[in-house]
Amino acid sequence: MLCSVYKSGKKEGMYLYISKKDDFSSVPETLMQMFGTPKFVMVMKMEGRKLATVDIEKVKQSLQDDGFFLQLPPPPVNLLEEYKANKQNRS
């Protein structure tokens, strides 16, 4: 299975996977508006592949069921909470 990967023109770390290059027909219009202008990254073979931040099986299933997969950026790290937890652990 091949898919095409695009990065968002509006949101850092947001990626859109679609089954066919430049065919956004299965992606809802509201999502495309939020995503912004898609910037092509690559065509990727899904078999035997691992992804850093998402489960490849979820991507494959979403591509089959919905025709696309949206990868969201990880939530920002709350440095204050991290500092408090580290400080408390040292006490």
GIPE-V471091 format. One line per field, one symbol per residue. ss: DSSP state (A for helix, B for strand, O for the rest). phi: phi as a letter, one per 40 degrees, with the letter a starting at -180 (. if undefined). psi: psi as a letter, one per 40 degrees, with the letter a starting at -180 (. if undefined). A space follows every 10 residues. Layout:
BEGIN
ss=???
phi=???
psi=???
END
This chain:
BEGIN
ss=OBBBBBBOOO OOOOBBBBOO OOOOOOOOAA AAAAAOOOBB BBBBBOOOOO OOOOOAAAAA AAAAAAOBBB BOOOOOOOAA AAAAAAAAAA O
phi=.babbbbccb bdgcbbbbcb dgbccccddc cccccgccbc babbcccgbb bcbbcdcccd cccccbgabb cccccccccc cccccccccc c
psi=hiihhiiied hhehihhidh hegedehidd dddddahhhh dihhhdheii ideihddddd dddddeeihh hiiiiihgdd ddddddddde .
END
